[in-house]
């Protein structure tokens, strides 16, 4: 296995992901740029890969002796990054993120079933409102506690490799459902009707208008069934409580009981002939039992009960490989510059850095019989490659 360096990572991105097009035409809106946009975009990407979560951290990298090893030709300050991201058009990087996942599918990077997960989260907190994306939040006594930034994320799941595709922020007068709808309406035409096999979402999206939209787009839906559909949930609980499990499966060390029925009545406004409901009881080795209900319009002739369970579990990828990684490792919750466009552009560069790191580590470096590197192993290798050699004083 060859040693990973920042220059080799950039060469991989240029040759295999065709990053040169984005570096040369990133949507730079500056009127009189002094620093080339390609240098700034690459520095932002490497900042995320190296887990430098602030513009000040990126400035420290490009002003240090590690700048040449970082494959950045010019020095600049954090104010340059703030000015640049305020005026950067997010459209080119969004198109490039879609291009990456389409290219991954063409190269057989994914498994036989490709899912899309959609969910919302908060990312970045401040005491006062500073931009149009600051959304107030209140305690139980309806007292203002501060402001959060919220967004909806779309990601490829269920394939063995989670790749985020796009993010859509929403502000004080917006909602997760509206932001997620804008996200899908923008991303699905670019991905293509046949890109994904299903969409997996939480119970918030279990509404007739939402599911009607997915049906019109030709995408089967897999939705968590919760108390917001009380009649369907009660009917499923009553039927499955009196019936033995449809099947038993084993996933790792867990034993799973599954109930499956495809003849529940749709509610008003839902354009499905029937609703299929699956219940699972997951028994863990420590005695813990996890139970959940899911509804879908995927026919049992196409997707078996065990496969449907795996699809439902793939929703956790957007939590673990999406939100948890982005916030805890790559600084999504840190607001580097409090400007609405800067926040959005920074989130999009974060998604691109995640895709770059995962494709490089799991698909390019993982060639042969050796185990794949962990994210921390790759990070250590990249950081060591930036260290200038000490002079030999012997």
C-alpha positions in Angstrom: 0.0 0.0 0.0 1.5 3.4 -1.0 1.7 6.2 1.5 -1.1 8.7 1.3 -0.1 12.3 0.8 -2.1 15.5 0.1 -0.5 15.6 -3.4 -1.5 12.1 -4.2 -5.0 12.8 -2.9 -5.2 15.8 -5.2 -3.9 13.8 -8.1 -6.5 11.1 -7.5 -9.3 13.8 -7.4 -8.1 15.3 -10.6 -7.7 12.1 -12.5 -10.5 9.9 -11.2 -13.1 12.4 -10.0 -12.3 15.1 -12.6 -12.0 17.8 -9.9 -10.2 20.1 -12.3 -13.5 21.3 -13.8 -14.8 22.4 -10.4 -11.4 24.0 -9.4 -11.3 26.1 -12.6 -15.0 27.0 -12.6 -16.3 26.9 -9.0 -18.8 29.8 -9.4 -16.5 32.5 -8.1 -18.4 35.8 -7.6 -15.5 38.0 -6.7 -15.1 41.0 -9.0 -11.3 41.4 -8.7 -9.9 38.2 -7.3 -6.3 38.3 -6.2 -6.0 34.6 -5.1 -7.1 32.0 -7.7 -10.4 30.3 -6.8 -8.8 26.9 -7.4 -6.4 27.4 -4.6 -9.1 28.4 -2.2 -11.4 25.5 -3.1 -8.6 23.0 -2.7 -7.6 24.5 0.6 -11.2 24.4 1.9 -11.4 20.7 0.9 -8.1 19.8 2.5 -9.1 21.7 5.6 -12.1 19.4 6.0 -10.1 16.3 5.2 -7.5 17.3 7.8 -10.3 18.2 10.3 -9.4 21.9 10.5 -12.9 23.2 11.3 -12.3 26.9 11.1 -11.0 29.4 8.5 -8.3 30.3 11.0 -7.1 26.6 10.9 -7.0 26.7 7.1 -5.0 29.9 7.2 -2.5 28.3 9.7 -2.0 25.5 7.2 -1.4 27.6 4.1 0.9 30.0 6.0 3.0 27.2 7.4 5.9 25.2 6.0 3.4 22.5 5.1 1.8 24.7 2.3 3.8 23.1 -0.6 3.1 19.6 0.7 -0.6 20.6 0.9 -0.5 21.3 -2.9 -1.5 25.0 -2.3 0.6 27.5 -4.3 -0.4 30.8 -2.5 -0.7 32.0 1.0 -3.9 33.8 2.2 -5.8 34.7 5.3 -9.1 33.7 6.9 -10.7 37.0 5.7 -10.0 35.9 2.1 -11.9 32.7 2.7 -14.8 34.6 4.3 -15.0 37.0 1.3 -14.7 34.2 -1.1 -17.4 32.0 0.4 -19.8 34.9 0.7 -19.7 35.3 -3.1 -19.4 31.7 -4.2 -22.2 30.3 -6.3 -23.3 26.9 -4.7 -24.7 25.6 -8.1 -21.4 24.2 -9.5 -20.4 22.3 -6.4 -24.0 20.9 -6.1 -23.8 19.7 -9.7 -20.3 18.2 -9.0 -21.6 16.2 -6.0 -24.3 14.7 -8.2 -21.7 13.9 -10.8 -19.6 12.0 -8.3 -22.4 9.7 -7.2 -23.6 9.1 -10.8 -20.0 8.2 -11.7 -19.7 5.9 -8.7 -22.8 4.0 -9.9 -21.4 3.7 -13.4 -18.2 2.2 -12.0 -20.1 -0.4 -10.0 -19.1 1.2 -6.7 -22.5 0.5 -5.1 -24.3 -2.7 -4.3 -27.3 -4.1 -6.1 -29.8 -1.9 -4.2 -29.3 1.9 -4.0 -31.2 3.9 -1.4 -31.6 7.5 -0.8 -32.0 8.7 2.8 -33.4 12.1 3.7 -33.3 13.7 7.1 -32.9 17.0 8.9 -30.6 18.2 11.7 -29.3 21.2 13.5 -25.7 22.3 12.8 -24.2 25.4 14.5 -25.5 27.3 17.5 -25.2 31.0 18.4 -26.6 33.2 21.1 -27.8 35.9 18.8 -29.1 35.9 15.3 -26.4 36.9 12.8 -27.8 35.7 9.4 -31.0 34.7 7.6 -30.4 31.0 8.5 -30.4 31.6 12.3 -33.5 29.8 13.6 -34.6 30.6 17.2 -35.2 27.8 19.7 -37.0 28.0 23.0 -37.1 26.1 26.2 -40.2 24.5 27.9 -41.1 27.9 29.3 -41.1 29.5 25.8 -38.0 31.5 26.7 -35.5 32.2 23.9 -32.4 30.2 24.4 -30.4 31.0 21.3 -30.3 30.2 17.6 -29.6 27.1 15.6 -28.8 26.5 11.9 -30.9 23.7 10.4 -30.6 21.8 7.2 -31.9 18.7 5.3 -29.4 16.2 4.0 -29.7 13.8 1.1 -27.4 10.8 1.0 -26.8 7.5 -0.8 -27.4 4.6 1.7 -27.8 0.8 1.7 -24.9 0.2 -0.7 -21.9 -0.4 1.6 -20.6 3.1 0.9 -22.5 6.2 2.2 -22.0 9.3 0.0 -23.8 12.5 0.8 -25.3 14.3 -2.2 -26.8 17.6 -1.3 -27.9 19.8 1.6 -30.6 22.4 1.9 -30.8 24.9 4.8 -33.9 26.3 6.2 -34.4 29.4 8.3 -36.9 30.8 10.8 -40.0 30.7 8.7 -39.2 27.4 7.0 -39.6 23.8 7.9 -37.8 20.5 7.5 -40.5 19.1 5.2 -40.4 22.2 2.9 -36.6 22.2 2.8 -36.5 18.4 2.1 -39.0 18.9 -0.7 -36.9 21.6 -2.3 -33.9 19.3 -2.0 -35.5 16.4 -3.7 -37.0 18.5 -6.5 -33.5 19.8 -7.3 -31.5 16.6 -6.9 -33.8 13.9 -8.4 -33.9 15.4 -12.0 -30.0 15.6 -11.9 -29.6 12.1 -10.5 -32.1 10.6 -13.0 -35.3 8.6 -12.5 -33.5 5.2 -12.4 -30.6 6.1 -10.1 -32.2 4.9 -6.8 -34.4 2.0 -5.9 -36.1 3.4 -2.8 -36.2 6.4 -0.5 -36.0 5.8 3.3 -37.2 8.5 5.7 -38.4 9.0 9.2 -42.0 9.2 10.4 -42.1 13.0 9.8 -42.5 12.3 6.1 -45.5 9.9 6.5 -48.0 12.2 4.9 -50.1 11.8 1.8 -48.7 14.8 -0.1 -45.1 13.7 0.5 -45.7 10.1 -0.5 -47.7 11.2 -3.5 -44.7 13.3 -4.7 -42.4 10.2 -4.4 -45.0 8.1 -6.2 -45.2 10.6 -9.0 -41.4 10.6 -9.3 -41.4 6.8 -9.5 -39.6 6.2 -6.3 -40.8 3.6 -3.8 -40.9 4.9 -0.2 -39.9 3.2 3.1 -41.2 5.3 6.0 -41.0 4.8 9.8 -44.6 4.2 11.1 -45.2 6.2 14.3 -48.0 7.8 16.3 -48.6 10.4 13.6 -50.6 7.8 11.8 -52.6 6.4 14.8 -55.2 4.4 12.9 -52.7 2.5 10.8 -50.3 2.0 13.7 -53.1 0.6 15.9 -54.3 -1.7 13.1 -50.8 -3.1 12.6 -50.2 -3.5 16.4 -53.5 -5.4 16.8 -52.9 -7.7 13.8 -49.3 -8.5 14.6 -49.8 -9.0 18.3 -52.0 -12.0 17.6 -49.9 -13.5 14.8 -46.6 -15.4 14.9 -43.6 -13.9 13.1 -43.5 -14.2 9.4 -39.8 -15.1 9.5 -36.7 -15.0 11.6 -33.3 -13.7 10.4 -29.9 -13.2 11.9 -27.8 -10.1 11.4 -24.4 -10.4 13.0 -25.0 -11.4 16.6 -28.6 -10.1 16.6 -31.7 -12.3 16.2 -34.6 -10.6 14.4 -38.3 -11.5 14.4 -40.3 -10.0 11.5 -44.0 -9.6 10.8 -45.1 -8.6 7.3 -48.5 -7.8 5.8 -49.3 -6.0 2.5 -53.1 -5.5 2.7 -53.6 -2.5 5.0 -55.9 0.2 3.7 -54.4 3.5 2.6 -55.5 6.7 4.2 -57.2 9.7 2.4 -55.1 11.2 -0.3 -52.5 8.4 -0.6 -52.4 7.1 -4.1 -51.4 3.5 -3.1 -53.8 0.6 -3.7 -52.6 -1.0 -0.4 -50.1 -0.3 2.3 -47.4 -2.8 3.3 -46.4 -2.7 7.0 -43.4 -4.5 8.5 -42.7 -4.9 12.2 -39.4 -6.1 13.5 -38.2 -7.1 17.0 -34.4 -7.0 17.1 -32.9 -9.1 20.0 -29.4 -8.0 21.0 -26.9 -10.2 22.8 -27.2 -8.1 26.0 -30.9 -8.7 26.2 -32.0 -5.4 24.7 -35.0 -5.5 22.3 -35.5 -2.9 19.6 -39.0 -2.8 18.0 -40.2 -0.6 15.1 -42.9 -0.5 12.5 -42.3 0.6 8.8 -44.7 1.2 6.0 -43.9 1.0 2.3 -45.4 0.5 -1.2 -42.6 -2.0 -2.2 -44.4 -5.2 -3.2 -43.3 -8.4 -1.5 -42.8 -10.0 -4.9 -40.0 -7.6 -5.5 -38.5 -7.2 -2.0 -38.6 -9.9 0.6 -39.1 -9.3 4.3 -35.5 -9.7 5.2 -34.3 -7.4 2.5 -36.9 -4.8 3.6 -35.5 -5.0 7.1 -32.0 -4.2 5.8 -33.4 -1.3 3.8 -35.1 0.1 6.9 -31.9 -0.2 8.9 -30.0 1.7 6.1 -31.7 4.9 7.4 -29.2 4.9 10.3 -26.4 5.5 7.8 -27.5 9.2 7.4 -27.3 9.5 11.1 -24.0 7.8 11.7 -22.0 8.3 8.5 -23.8 11.5 7.7 -24.6 13.8 10.7 -22.4 12.2 13.3 -19.3 12.1 11.2 -19.9 15.6 9.8 -20.5 17.1 13.2 -18.1 15.3 15.5 -15.2 14.8 13.1 -15.4 17.4 10.4 -16.8 20.5 12.1 -20.2 20.8 10.5 -21.5 22.3 13.8 -18.9 25.0 13.7 -19.9 28.2 11.9 -16.7 29.6 10.4 -18.3 32.7 9.0 -21.8 33.9 10.0 -23.1 34.6 6.5 -26.0 32.6 4.9 -24.2 31.8 1.6 -20.9 31.1 3.4 -22.6 28.6 5.7 -24.2 26.8 2.8 -21.1 26.8 0.7 -19.0 25.5 3.6 -21.5 22.6 4.2 -21.3 21.7 0.5 -17.5 21.6 0.6 -17.8 19.4 3.6 -19.9 16.9 1.7 -17.4 16.9 -1.2 -14.6 16.4 1.3 -16.4 13.4 2.8 -17.0 11.9 -0.6 -13.3 12.5 -1.6 -12.0 10.9 1.6 -14.3 7.9 1.4 -13.8 7.1 -2.2 -10.0 7.5 -1.9 -9.7 5.4 1.3 -12.3 2.7 0.6 -12.2 2.3 -3.2 -8.8 3.5 -4.4 -6.4 2.7 -1.5 -8.3 -0.5 -0.7 -7.0 -2.5 -3.6 -5.6 -5.9 -2.8 -6.1 -8.2 0.1 -5.1 -5.8 2.9 -7.9 -4.4 5.1 -9.1 -0.8 4.4 -7.6 2.1 6.4 -9.8 3.6 9.0 -10.5 7.3 8.8 -8.0 8.0 11.6 -5.3 6.0 9.9 -5.7 8.1 6.7 -5.7 11.3 8.7 -2.5 10.4 10.5 -0.8 9.5 7.1 -1.9 12.8 5.6 -0.8 14.9 8.6 2.6 13.1 8.7 3.1 13.8 4.9 2.8 17.6 5.7 5.6 17.6 8.2 8.8 19.1 6.6 11.9 16.9 7.1 14.2 18.1 9.8 17.8 18.8 8.7 20.4 16.2 9.5 22.7 17.8 12.1 24.8 14.7 12.8 
